[in-house]
Amino acid sequence: MTDTPRRPRGRRPGRADTKATIRNAALTLFSSIGYDKVSLRAIAREADVDPALIHHYFASKSDLFAQTVLDLPVEADQVIAQVLAGPRDAIGARAVAAFMAAYDSPDGGTERFTAMLRSAVAEDIAHRPLSEYMSKELFGPIAERLGHRDHKLRGQLAVSLVLGMALSRYILRLPAIESAADDDLVRGLGRAMQEILVEPW
């Protein structure tokens, strides 16, 4: 009499579709409870995988969000480094330019960003994963690295500036903003962004 093979205990090992499983689980949690309250362990539980597998595929929660929700192969730290590199008096313009480059990138796509923005405006939900991610992982850290104690406020003001532009351009479709060249928007919004992120109050 042969022994009946036992089902292996524990979480399933990595396999070909594990990355997709993790991304789907992350998308579900980010969409339902927002960015801030989601942990990598919670995503691992949702995906029924070992937490170590998430670190195998993604560098951080920020990286997982960027690749899953924004569909961008760019880490937040890379964007921050690009914005802070160069003259201090042009940080605001570089920050706006970086946002617009991500919004219009072939990898992310205007349609995906706009769908998220439209959902955030239309749906009655308490959590906004896109704005939470941008304030916590991008603009807030930029203000913090520039030495501002009120970096959380500055980060959220920066988010309101660029998402307000995106709302006006891609959803409300205000004619002058919709037809404006990217360079003109960067120049105009960059001044306000410089005040928000860089200048002392």
C-alpha positions as CSV (number, residue, x, y, z in Angstrom):
1,M,0.0,0.0,0.0
2,T,1.5,3.3,-1.0
3,D,1.2,6.4,1.0
4,T,-1.1,9.1,-0.4
5,P,1.0,12.1,-1.3
6,R,0.5,14.9,1.2
7,R,-0.4,18.4,0.0
8,P,2.6,20.7,0.7
9,R,2.0,23.1,3.6
10,G,2.6,26.8,3.6
11,R,2.3,29.4,0.9
12,R,2.8,28.3,-2.6
13,P,6.3,28.7,-4.1
14,G,7.1,31.1,-6.9
15,R,5.9,30.2,-10.4
16,A,5.4,31.7,-13.7
17,D,2.3,33.7,-12.9
18,T,3.3,34.7,-9.4
19,K,4.2,38.3,-10.4
20,A,0.8,38.7,-12.0
21,T,-0.9,37.3,-8.9
22,I,0.9,39.7,-6.7
23,R,0.0,42.6,-9.0
24,N,-3.6,41.7,-9.0
25,A,-3.7,41.4,-5.2
26,A,-2.0,44.7,-4.9
27,L,-4.4,46.4,-7.3
28,T,-7.3,45.1,-5.3
29,L,-6.0,46.4,-2.0
30,F,-4.8,49.7,-3.3
31,S,-8.2,50.3,-4.9
32,S,-10.2,49.3,-1.9
33,I,-8.3,50.8,1.1
34,G,-5.8,53.3,-0.5
35,Y,-2.0,53.5,-0.6
36,D,-1.1,54.4,2.9
37,K,-2.8,51.5,4.8
38,V,-1.7,48.7,2.5
39,S,1.4,46.8,3.6
40,L,3.5,44.3,1.7
41,R,2.5,41.6,4.2
42,A,-1.2,42.3,3.5
43,I,-0.5,42.0,-0.2
44,A,1.3,38.7,0.3
45,R,-1.7,37.4,2.3
46,E,-4.1,38.5,-0.4
47,A,-2.0,36.9,-3.1
48,D,-1.3,33.8,-0.9
49,V,2.4,34.0,-1.4
50,D,5.5,34.2,0.8
51,P,6.3,37.9,1.5
52,A,9.8,37.3,0.3
53,L,8.5,36.8,-3.2
54,I,7.2,40.3,-3.3
55,H,10.8,41.6,-2.6
56,H,12.0,39.3,-5.4
57,Y,9.8,41.0,-8.0
58,F,9.5,44.5,-6.6
59,A,12.0,46.8,-4.8
60,S,9.4,48.4,-2.5
61,K,5.7,49.2,-2.0
62,S,6.3,52.3,-4.0
63,D,7.8,50.3,-6.9
64,L,4.9,47.8,-6.7
65,F,2.4,50.6,-6.9
66,A,4.2,52.3,-9.8
67,Q,4.3,49.1,-11.8
68,T,0.8,47.9,-10.8
69,V,-1.4,50.9,-10.6
70,L,0.5,53.4,-12.8
71,D,2.0,50.7,-15.0
72,L,5.3,52.7,-14.9
73,P,8.8,51.0,-14.8
74,V,10.1,54.0,-12.7
75,E,10.8,54.0,-9.0
76,A,10.0,57.1,-6.9
77,D,13.6,57.5,-5.8
78,Q,14.7,57.8,-9.4
79,V,12.2,60.6,-10.0
80,I,13.1,62.4,-6.8
81,A,16.8,62.2,-7.7
82,Q,16.1,63.7,-11.2
83,V,14.0,66.5,-9.7
84,L,16.7,67.4,-7.1
85,A,19.6,67.2,-9.6
86,G,20.6,70.6,-11.0
87,P,20.0,74.2,-10.0
88,R,17.8,74.7,-6.9
89,D,15.9,77.5,-8.6
90,A,14.6,75.1,-11.2
91,I,13.3,72.3,-8.9
92,G,9.7,73.4,-9.3
93,A,9.9,73.3,-13.1
94,R,11.6,69.9,-13.0
95,A,9.0,68.5,-10.7
96,V,6.1,69.6,-13.0
97,A,8.0,68.3,-16.0
98,A,8.6,64.9,-14.3
99,F,4.9,64.6,-13.6
100,M,3.9,65.5,-17.1
101,A,6.5,63.1,-18.6
102,A,5.0,60.3,-16.5
103,Y,1.4,61.2,-17.4
104,D,2.1,61.2,-21.1
105,S,4.6,58.3,-21.1
106,P,4.0,55.4,-23.5
107,D,4.5,53.0,-20.6
108,G,1.9,54.6,-18.3
109,G,-0.4,56.4,-20.7
110,T,-2.7,59.3,-20.5
111,E,-5.8,57.1,-20.6
112,R,-4.7,55.1,-17.4
113,F,-3.9,58.2,-15.4
114,T,-7.1,60.0,-16.6
115,A,-9.2,56.9,-15.7
116,M,-7.8,57.0,-12.1
117,L,-8.3,60.7,-11.8
118,R,-11.9,60.5,-13.1
119,S,-12.6,57.6,-10.6
120,A,-11.2,59.6,-7.7
121,V,-13.4,62.6,-8.6
122,A,-16.6,60.6,-9.3
123,E,-16.6,57.8,-6.8
124,D,-17.5,58.3,-3.1
125,I,-14.5,56.6,-1.6
126,A,-12.4,57.7,1.4
127,H,-9.1,56.7,0.0
128,R,-7.3,58.1,-3.1
129,P,-4.4,55.8,-3.9
130,L,-3.0,58.1,-6.6
131,S,-2.9,61.2,-4.5
132,E,-1.7,59.3,-1.4
133,Y,1.2,57.8,-3.4
134,M,2.2,61.1,-5.0
135,S,2.2,63.0,-1.7
136,K,3.9,60.3,0.4
137,E,6.4,58.9,-2.1
138,L,7.2,61.8,-4.4
139,F,6.4,65.4,-3.5
140,G,6.5,65.1,0.3
141,P,10.0,63.5,0.3
142,I,11.2,66.2,-2.1
143,A,10.1,68.9,0.3
144,E,11.5,67.0,3.2
145,R,15.0,66.6,1.6
146,L,14.9,70.4,1.1
147,G,14.7,70.8,4.8
148,H,11.1,71.7,5.3
149,R,9.4,70.6,8.5
150,D,6.0,71.1,6.9
151,H,6.9,68.7,4.1
152,K,3.6,66.8,4.4
153,L,1.6,69.9,3.8
154,R,3.9,71.0,1.0
155,G,3.7,67.5,-0.6
156,Q,-0.1,67.6,-0.7
157,L,-0.2,71.1,-2.0
158,A,2.1,70.0,-4.8
159,V,-0.2,67.1,-5.6
160,S,-3.2,69.5,-5.7
161,L,-1.3,71.6,-8.2
162,V,-0.4,68.9,-10.7
163,L,-3.7,66.9,-10.4
164,G,-5.6,70.1,-10.7
165,M,-3.8,70.7,-14.0
166,A,-4.5,67.2,-15.1
167,L,-8.2,67.5,-14.2
168,S,-8.4,70.8,-16.1
169,R,-6.6,69.5,-19.2
170,Y,-7.8,65.9,-19.6
171,I,-11.3,65.8,-18.0
172,L,-12.7,69.4,-17.9
173,R,-10.7,70.0,-21.1
174,L,-10.4,73.8,-20.5
175,P,-9.5,75.0,-24.0
176,A,-6.5,77.1,-23.3
177,I,-4.9,74.5,-21.0
178,E,-5.8,71.6,-23.3
179,S,-4.1,73.3,-26.3
180,A,-1.1,74.7,-24.4
181,A,2.3,73.4,-25.1
182,D,3.9,71.3,-22.4
183,D,6.7,73.8,-22.1
184,D,4.3,76.6,-21.4
185,L,2.6,74.6,-18.7
186,V,5.9,73.6,-17.1
187,R,7.0,77.3,-17.1
188,G,3.8,78.6,-15.6
189,L,3.1,75.8,-13.0
190,G,6.8,75.5,-12.3
191,R,6.8,78.9,-10.6
192,A,4.0,77.9,-8.3
193,M,5.6,74.5,-7.6
194,Q,8.9,76.3,-6.8
195,E,7.1,78.3,-4.1
196,I,5.4,75.2,-2.7
197,L,8.4,72.8,-2.6
198,V,11.4,75.0,-2.3
199,E,10.9,78.5,-1.0
200,P,10.6,79.3,2.8
201,W,7.3,80.6,4.0
